[in-house]
Amino acid sequence: MLGYNPLLYTPARLSLSRKIRPQGKSMNSRKYEAMVIVKPAIGDGDVQKLADRYKGVIESKGGSVSKAGKWEKRKLAYEIEGFKEGTYILMNFESAADVPQELSRQLGNNDDVIRHRIFKLEG
């Protein structure tokens, strides 16, 4: 007779069959670096708000940000969208493979962002 066998479904039996991972970490977690250039007219406080906003995007998707902050205003090597200067934001983070795509989408929708690139780091 096929039926419910309580010995197969005890909590001890279930815990042996699955691997336990730390909260928020996945097996395919990768390290990334995001470089963002924003318009030079934006103030320091607003630049930090932007960095915190995108840090929140990464963390809401289960990633962790090791470093996020404003660099400085620099002269660009060539004009981008009519701007000769830009303020840089650098973020180092670790996340699943789908998070950089979402971050890139949101950065592309922001009018204050002149250019952005996300790099996958080795190791």
N, C-alpha and C positions, 0 to 999 in steps of 0.2 A: 504494500500500500504506500503510495506517495503522499506525503503530507508534511506538516510542519514538524521539524526536528529541533527542539530547543537547544540541543547541544551545539548545533552548527551556528546558531545566531546569538550566542552569549556575548556580552561586552568584551570579555577577555579575548575571545576568538576574533572579533571584529578589529580590535586594536592591533593584533598581530598582522593582519592582512594589509594594512595601509601604512604608508610612511608618514611620519609626522614632520612637518616643516615649520619653521618659525613663522609667526604671523606676518603677512605682507611680503614674504619672500617667495619667489617661484623658482622652479628648476631652471627656467630659461631667462633668468635675470642677466642683463647686460649693462655695461657702463657706457655712458654717453657724455658728450660735452656740447653744449648749445652756446653759440655766439650770436648775439642779437645786436643790431645797430638801430638806434632810435633817433628821431629828429633832434637836432642840437638845441632847439628852442625849449625843449621840455626841461623843467627844473629838476634838481636833485631829488627832492621828495617824491615827485611823480615817477621818476625813473626807478626809485626803490619800490614804489607801489607796483609798478609793472613787473619787476623781478619777483616780488612776493606773490603777485597774481599767478604767474606762470609756475612758480614753485608750488602753489596750491593745486594747480592742474596736475602736476606730476604726482604729488602726494595723494590726491583723491583717486588716482588710478592705481594705487598700491606701490608706487615708487618711493625712493628716498633721495633727497637732495643733500649732497655733502657740502656744496659751496654754491652760493648764489649772491651776486652783488654787482654793483656798478663799478666799471673801470674808470674811465675818464673820457672827456671830449677829445677827439683826435681828428686831424685832417685826413680825409680819405684819399686814396691813391688816384681815384678818378671820380667824377661826378656820378652820383646815384640819385635819380629822380630829381635832379636840380640841386642837390645838396652837396656841398664841398666838405662839410664836417659832419660828425655823428658821435653820439654817446654810446659807448659799448657796455653791454651786459654779458657776463660770463656765468654759466651754470654748469656744474658737474653733477650728474645724477646717475642713479642705478634704477632700472625698471625693466618691465617686460618689453617685448619687441613691438607691441602695438602702441605704446605710449608716445614715442617720438613722432609718429604719424599724426596723432591727435594734437600734440603740442605744435607741430608745424602748421597744421590747419588753423589753429587759433591765432598763431603769430601772423599768418598770412592775412587774416581777417582784420587785424588791427592797423588803423591808418597811421599810427605813430611809429610803427616799425618800418624802417627803410629796407633792411635786408636781414635775413636770418639763415643760419646753417646749423645742422645738427650732425655731429660726427660720432661714429661708434668707435670707442677706444678698445685697444687690444688688452686682453687679460682681464 
